Amino acid sequence: MVVVPSLLAGRLLRLGRTDRGGSNTRLADETGRGDGQGTGDGRSVRRSVVRSLSVAAPDPRPLPDLPQLERLGGSPVTPEDLTGQPFVVNLWATWCPPCRRELPMLADMAATSDIPILLINQGEEPRAIQDYLLANRVSPAAVVLDRSSAMMRALENTALPATLFVDESGQVVATHVGEISRAAMTAQMDELRGE
């Protein structure tokens, strides 16, 4: 069975084969009713979407080479800055609603975490990012620029936000696509620490 988030219908859909093994497919909302009515409140749907989007990498895979990245102040971020330690990469943009919701929490965690958290903006101009951060009272300390969105292309990622958890050997051990909660961040970071 494949889980597919349906943006148009606003509910989580499961696409599956009929019990007889035929070629007919049926759509059932996450309540299993199959009539498309659902619960209407959206809470259980949101929980299902979050659970379905946080996935451990089936086999750790190497993080692609980092593109040319720089901090908002202009200083470069190099692979050597991250060598030999676990770290977290979050890809985001100011035009992305779930990115905007999670960004203050991620910036707060980055300010106090022993594991580096890079908040890598995808393809926006520094001035627009600075204005957004200032207007929303978000610390720019962990914000990194990827002016050409090269990181998204290298990861073959087509959705924002996306959060990658990288171990000390440079292997991506877990990926979360979509808005991430503080609890999910904490749990994944604890795993990076070996806790």
C-alpha positions in Angstrom: 0.0 0.0 0.0 1.3 3.5 -0.9 0.5 6.5 1.2 -0.1 9.7 -0.9 -0.8 13.1 0.6 -3.5 14.7 -1.4 -3.1 18.5 -1.4 -6.2 19.1 -3.4 -8.6 17.2 -1.2 -6.8 18.1 2.0 -6.9 14.6 3.4 -4.5 11.7 3.4 -5.4 9.1 0.8 -4.3 5.4 0.6 -4.1 3.9 -2.8 -4.4 0.2 -2.9 -5.5 -2.8 -5.0 -8.8 -4.6 -4.5 -8.8 -7.7 -2.3 -9.4 -9.9 -5.3 -6.0 -8.7 -6.8 -7.8 -7.0 -9.7 -6.7 -3.9 -11.4 -9.3 -1.7 -9.8 -8.0 0.8 -7.3 -9.9 2.4 -4.5 -9.3 5.5 -2.6 -9.9 5.5 1.2 -9.3 8.3 3.5 -7.3 7.6 6.6 -10.4 6.5 8.5 -10.7 3.6 6.1 -14.3 4.4 5.2 -13.6 4.6 1.5 -16.5 7.0 1.0 -14.4 10.1 0.9 -16.2 11.6 3.9 -13.4 11.4 6.5 -13.7 12.8 10.0 -13.7 16.4 8.9 -11.6 17.7 11.8 -8.2 17.1 10.1 -6.4 16.3 13.3 -5.9 12.6 12.6 -5.0 13.4 9.0 -2.3 15.8 10.1 -0.9 13.2 12.5 -0.9 10.6 9.7 0.9 12.9 7.3 3.6 13.7 9.8 4.2 10.1 10.6 4.3 9.2 6.9 6.9 11.9 6.1 9.5 11.2 8.7 11.5 8.3 7.4 14.8 6.7 8.3 17.0 6.3 5.3 16.8 2.6 4.3 20.5 2.4 4.1 22.6 5.4 5.2 23.7 7.2 2.1 26.5 9.8 1.7 25.5 13.4 1.8 26.2 14.9 -1.6 29.1 17.3 -1.8 27.9 20.6 -0.3 27.5 23.4 -2.9 29.0 26.8 -2.3 27.3 28.0 0.8 27.6 31.2 2.8 26.2 32.6 6.0 24.1 35.8 5.8 27.1 37.8 6.8 29.0 36.5 3.8 31.4 34.0 5.5 31.7 30.7 3.7 30.4 27.4 5.1 32.8 24.6 4.1 32.6 20.9 4.4 35.6 21.0 6.7 33.4 23.0 9.2 31.2 19.9 9.6 33.7 17.0 9.2 33.7 14.3 11.9 30.5 15.5 13.7 26.8 14.8 13.3 24.8 17.7 11.9 21.3 18.6 10.7 20.4 20.3 7.3 17.1 22.0 6.9 16.1 23.2 3.4 13.6 26.1 3.5 12.4 29.3 1.8 10.4 32.3 2.9 7.6 31.7 0.5 7.0 28.2 1.9 4.2 28.2 4.6 5.4 25.1 6.5 8.9 26.4 6.4 7.8 29.7 8.0 6.0 27.8 10.7 8.9 25.6 11.7 11.7 28.2 11.2 11.5 29.9 14.6 11.6 26.6 16.5 14.6 25.4 14.4 16.5 28.7 14.9 15.8 28.4 18.6 17.1 24.8 18.7 20.1 25.7 16.6 21.1 28.4 19.1 21.3 25.9 22.0 22.2 22.6 20.3 25.5 20.8 20.6 24.8 19.4 17.1 25.1 22.0 14.3 21.8 22.8 12.6 22.2 24.5 9.2 19.0 26.3 8.0 19.8 26.4 4.3 17.7 28.9 2.4 17.0 27.8 -1.2 17.5 30.3 -3.9 16.4 33.6 -2.3 18.3 36.9 -2.2 20.1 37.8 1.1 18.2 41.0 1.6 14.8 39.3 1.3 15.9 36.7 3.8 17.2 39.3 6.2 14.0 41.3 6.0 11.9 38.2 6.6 14.0 37.2 9.6 13.9 40.7 11.1 10.1 41.0 10.6 9.5 37.6 12.2 12.1 38.0 15.0 14.1 34.9 13.9 17.8 34.8 14.7 19.9 34.7 11.5 22.8 32.8 13.3 22.1 29.4 11.7 20.8 30.6 8.4 22.9 29.7 5.4 22.5 30.7 1.8 22.3 28.4 -1.2 21.7 31.0 -3.9 21.2 28.6 -6.7 19.3 25.9 -4.8 22.1 23.5 -5.7 21.5 21.5 -2.5 17.9 20.6 -3.5 19.1 19.4 -6.9 22.0 17.4 -5.4 19.6 15.7 -3.1 17.0 15.3 -5.9 14.5 16.9 -3.5 11.5 18.6 -4.9 9.7 19.6 -1.7 10.3 22.1 1.1 10.9 22.0 3.9 13.2 19.0 4.1 15.3 18.1 7.1 18.3 15.7 6.8 20.1 14.1 9.7 23.7 13.4 9.0 26.0 11.3 11.2 29.6 11.9 12.0 30.8 9.9 9.0 28.8 12.1 6.6 26.0 9.6 6.0 22.3 10.8 5.8 20.7 8.5 8.3 17.2 10.0 8.3 15.1 12.5 6.3 12.0 14.3 7.1 10.0 16.0 4.3 7.4 18.6 5.5 7.1 20.6 8.6 8.9 19.0 11.5 8.0 19.2 15.2 10.3 19.9 18.1 9.7 16.4 19.4 10.7 14.8 16.1 13.8 17.0 15.9 14.8 16.1 19.4 14.2 12.4 18.9 16.3 12.3 15.7 19.1 14.4 17.2 19.1 12.0 20.2 19.6 9.2 17.7 22.5 11.1 16.1 24.1 11.3 19.6 23.6 7.6 20.1 21.2 8.1 23.0 
